Amino acid sequence: MKRSWLIKVTFTLVLALVFSACSTTDESADTTAGATDTTAAATDTTAAATDTTAAAAETTTTVPVNTEPIKIGLLTSLTATFAPWGVSARDGMRLAVEEINAAGGVNGRMLELLERDDQSNPEEGASGLERLIEDGVVAVGGVISSSVGLSTARIAEELAVPLFLVKAGSDAILTTDSRYTFRTCLPAAPMVAGPVAQFVASAGFTKVGAIVADYAWGQAVKSALENEFADVAGVELQIEVAPVPETDFAAYLRRLDDFGAEILVATGHPPGGVSIVKQSDDFGMDLGVSGSWNPLGLIMGAVGDQGFDRYTDFACVDYDSAEYQELALRYLAFSDNAFMEDDAVAGFGIVHAIAEAVGAVGDDPVAVAEYMHANTFDIPGYSFPLSWTEWGELASAQVTFIVIREQEPPEGVSPGADWYPELLILSDPLEPYVP
């Protein structure tokens, strides 16, 4: 009996242990599964957190803002023969830089004007342009002298940096392959004879006299006048050639007086403009003298009342326009000059055109040049929209031909002066010269 009880008790204990073991194993399995689920969930959460972090990283990644200044080069004659033209171009460019920077710059970047004096010398001009390009300019403007234009245009084309001419009008500067050299105010010399012929026809003149300087611009004007008047019936032309530094024009003027000239075209001799106006009046030559796109303030400051009703000249601006006069008020308040020449308006326009291009396509000089060729620019005070042919010639130039009158200038435009230009003609659109 005792053994049977013991067996029963033992059997019962064994069963209890078996059931207990089975129960514990199931719970452990559930717990492990739960832990696995929890780990998976944690993994999912970590993955989600990783995705969120990646998304946040994508959201907050930005392109670094370029705060480097946009460098524009000024290359012009600040000393020597063509300084009066160059100083005006410089001050126009300076005004544009100051106003654009005051308005926040170009896409937040400030403009910086790097200045070089070419000293009206082609070698100085070439080395000055090379230094500006080494300094990282996006474009260069301000060239006045044709000789400097000839030496610098080749460099601009070779190094693919836009170069803007103001008064360098030699027809040899541009070639059909030019893509980086642009005229802005004075057209190519062969184009300037057209407005002369237009005025001669309107005035009914039959004898045209001219004095040109013996250098690139002067010889180009000589050829242009000869070609323009070759087929004009009833009009005679006599041209005198003088050295560039000539100041005594007596012999040339006597010959033209004997010829019976009714107008004296001095467009081809920029340095001699003042002397020719004064000496022709001293000789009693009662005729108009056309200048060579000269600074009007320079001429009138030197000739005084001898210029009234006699001195005529060309310009790329409309002095009667509200746009010119409003710009002139700002310019005169900014600079030490007494009159805003068209060189200053051109310089102002060059900077604005470059700034617009950089704002649209960035500061790559090649892209800037391409933008120039593809667009037209309305420059305040200009007498025509600024656009170019494929080779950089003015595509739609219409220049003004003015005479100086003794009169009070528009208020604030030329304080204290007793003269102001009066429009004689606005030229017909000039056919772009093809090199």
Rosetta blueprint (number, residue, H / E / L):
1 M L
2 K H
3 R H
4 S H
5 W H
6 L H
7 I H
8 K H
9 V H
10 T H
11 F H
12 T H
13 L H
14 V H
15 L H
16 A H
17 L H
18 V H
19 F H
20 S H
21 A H
22 C H
23 S H
24 T H
25 T H
26 D H
27 E H
28 S H
29 A H
30 D H
31 T H
32 T H
33 A H
34 G H
35 A H
36 T H
37 D H
38 T H
39 T H
40 A H
41 A H
42 A H
43 T H
44 D H
45 T H
46 T H
47 A H
48 A H
49 A H
50 T H
51 D H
52 T H
53 T H
54 A H
55 A H
56 A H
57 A H
58 E H
59 T H
60 T H
61 T L
62 T L
63 V L
64 P L
65 V L
66 N L
67 T L
68 E L
69 P L
70 I E
71 K E
72 I E
73 G E
74 L E
75 L E
76 T E
77 S L
78 L L
79 T L
80 A L
81 T L
82 F L
83 A H
84 P H
85 W H
86 G H
87 V H
88 S H
89 A H
90 R H
91 D H
92 G H
93 M H
94 R H
95 L H
96 A H
97 V H
98 E H
99 E H
100 I H
101 N H
102 A H
103 A L
104 G L
105 G L
106 V E
107 N L
108 G L
109 R E
110 M L
111 L E
112 E E
113 L E
114 L E
115 E E
116 R E
117 D E
118 D L
119 Q L
120 S L
121 N L
122 P H
123 E H
124 E H
125 G H
126 A H
127 S H
128 G H
129 L H
130 E H
131 R H
132 L H
133 I H
134 E H
135 D L
136 G L
137 V L
138 V L
139 A E
140 V E
141 G E
142 G E
143 V E
144 I L
145 S L
146 S H
147 S H
148 V H
149 G H
150 L H
151 S H
152 T H
153 A H
154 R H
155 I H
156 A H
157 E H
158 E H
159 L H
160 A L
161 V L
162 P L
163 L E
164 F E
165 L E
166 V L
167 K L
168 A L
169 G L
170 S L
171 D L
172 A L
173 I L
174 L L
175 T L
176 T L
177 D L
178 S L
179 R L
180 Y L
181 T E
182 F E
183 R E
184 T L
185 C L
186 L L
187 P L
188 A L
189 A H
190 P H
191 M H
192 V H
193 A H
194 G H
195 P H
196 V H
197 A H
198 Q H
199 F H
200 V H
201 A H
202 S H
203 A H
204 G L
205 F L
206 T L
207 K E
208 V E
209 G E
210 A E
211 I E
212 V E
213 A E
214 D L
215 Y L
216 A H
217 W H
218 G H
219 Q H
220 A H
221 V H
222 K H
223 S H
224 A H
225 L H
226 E H
227 N H
228 E H
229 F H
230 A L
231 D L
232 V L
233 A L
234 G L
235 V L
236 E E
237 L E
238 Q E
239 I E
240 E E
241 V E
242 A E
243 P L
244 V L
245 P L
246 E L
247 T L
248 D L
249 F L
250 A H
251 A H
252 Y H
253 L H
254 R H
255 R H
256 L H
257 D H
258 D H
259 F H
260 G L
261 A L
262 E L
263 I E
264 L E
265 V E
266 A E
267 T E
268 G E
269 H L
270 P H
271 P H
272 G H
273 G H
274 V H
275 S H
276 I H
277 V H
278 K H
279 Q H
280 S H
281 D H
282 D H
283 F L
284 G L
285 M L
286 D L
287 L L
288 G E
289 V E
290 S E
291 G L
292 S L
293 W L
294 N L
295 P L
296 L H
297 G H
298 L H
299 I H
300 M H
301 G H
302 A H
303 V H
304 G H
305 D H
306 Q H
307 G H
308 F L
309 D L
310 R L
311 Y E
312 T E
313 D E
314 F E
315 A E
316 C L
317 V E
318 D L
319 Y L
320 D L
321 S L
322 A H
323 E H
324 Y H
325 Q H
326 E H
327 L H
328 A H
329 L H
330 R H
331 Y H
332 L H
333 A H
334 F H
335 S L
336 D L
337 N L
338 A L
339 F L
340 M L
341 E L
342 D H
343 D H
344 A H
345 V H
346 A H
347 G H
348 F H
349 G H
350 I H
351 V H
352 H H
353 A H
354 I H
355 A H
356 E H
357 A H
358 V H
359 G H
360 A H
361 V H
362 G L
363 D L
364 D L
365 P H
366 V H
367 A H
368 V H
369 A H
370 E H
371 Y H
372 M H
373 H H
374 A H
375 N L
376 T L
377 F E
378 D L
379 I L
380 P L
381 G L
382 Y E
383 S L
384 F L
385 P L
386 L E
387 S L
388 W E
389 T L
390 E L
391 W L
392 G L
393 E L
394 L E
395 A L
396 S L
397 A L
398 Q L
399 V L
400 T E
401 F E
402 I E
403 V E
404 I E
405 R E
406 E E
407 Q L
408 E L
409 P L
410 P L
411 E L
412 G L
413 V L
414 S L
415 P L
416 G L
417 A L
418 D L
419 W E
420 Y E
421 P E
422 E E
423 L E
424 L E
425 I E
426 L E
427 S L
428 D L
429 P L
430 L L
431 E L
432 P L
433 Y L
434 V L
435 P L
